């Protein structure tokens, strides 16, 4: 998956990959995306990376990133309660 992500890709303008963490065995990775919806992200990931990975999308309540509150990381984001 890391190799697939390091390749050049064009993402839709309202999709942002904020973080990519790959397991040492390189069989699993966790990505933090900002996207319009779960369904839109699932479709985009399957279209772009479906040949290289099985993607499982789930909503997350991002509260802290990089040691800062979410508002300090990405202006406009609102932490879900």
C-alpha positions as CSV (number, residue, x, y, z in Angstrom):
1,X,0.0,0.0,0.0
2,X,2.8,2.4,0.8
3,X,4.2,2.0,-2.7
4,X,0.8,2.6,-4.2
5,X,0.4,5.8,-2.1
6,X,3.9,7.0,-3.0
7,X,3.0,6.9,-6.7
8,X,1.5,10.0,-8.3
9,X,-2.3,10.2,-7.9
10,X,-4.9,12.8,-8.6
11,X,-7.5,13.0,-5.8
12,X,-10.7,14.9,-6.1
13,X,-10.2,18.5,-4.9
14,X,-12.3,18.0,-1.7
15,X,-10.3,14.9,-0.6
16,X,-7.2,15.4,1.7
17,X,-4.9,12.7,3.0
18,X,-3.7,14.0,6.4
19,X,-1.8,11.0,7.7
20,X,-0.5,7.6,6.5
21,X,0.9,5.1,9.0
22,X,2.1,1.8,7.8
23,X,2.6,-1.3,10.0
24,X,6.2,-2.7,10.1
25,X,5.1,-5.8,8.2
26,X,3.6,-3.5,5.5
27,X,0.4,-5.5,5.4
28,X,-1.7,-2.9,7.1
29,X,-1.9,0.9,7.0
30,X,-4.1,3.5,8.6
31,X,-4.9,6.7,6.8
32,X,-6.7,9.8,8.0
33,X,-8.7,11.3,5.3
34,X,-10.9,14.4,5.0
35,X,-13.6,13.7,2.5
36,X,-17.2,14.8,1.7
37,X,-18.7,11.4,2.8
38,X,-17.8,7.8,3.7
39,X,-19.4,6.6,0.5
40,X,-17.5,9.1,-1.7
41,X,-14.2,8.1,0.0
42,X,-14.9,4.4,-0.3
43,X,-15.6,4.8,-4.0
44,X,-12.5,6.9,-4.6
45,X,-10.2,4.6,-2.7
46,X,-11.5,1.5,-4.5
47,X,-11.1,3.2,-7.8
48,X,-7.6,4.5,-7.2
49,X,-6.1,1.7,-5.0
50,X,-8.4,-1.2,-5.5
51,X,-5.7,-3.1,-7.4
52,X,-3.3,-2.8,-4.4
53,X,-5.4,-2.8,-1.3
54,X,-8.6,-3.6,0.4
55,X,-9.9,-0.4,1.8
56,X,-12.2,-0.2,4.9
57,X,-13.7,3.3,5.5
58,X,-15.1,4.2,8.9
59,X,-16.0,7.6,10.5
60,X,-13.7,8.9,13.1
61,X,-13.9,11.7,15.7
62,X,-10.7,13.5,15.3
63,X,-9.9,15.4,18.4
64,X,-6.0,15.6,18.4
65,X,-3.5,15.5,15.6
66,X,0.2,16.2,15.8
67,X,-0.2,17.1,19.5
68,X,-2.7,19.9,18.8
69,X,-6.4,20.2,19.0
70,X,-8.1,19.5,15.6
71,X,-9.0,23.1,15.1
72,X,-5.2,23.9,15.2
73,X,-4.4,21.3,12.6
74,X,-7.0,22.0,10.0
75,X,-8.9,25.2,10.3
76,X,-12.6,24.6,9.9
77,X,-12.6,21.0,11.3
78,X,-15.0,20.4,14.1
79,X,-14.4,17.6,16.6
80,X,-17.4,15.3,16.9
81,X,-18.6,14.6,20.4
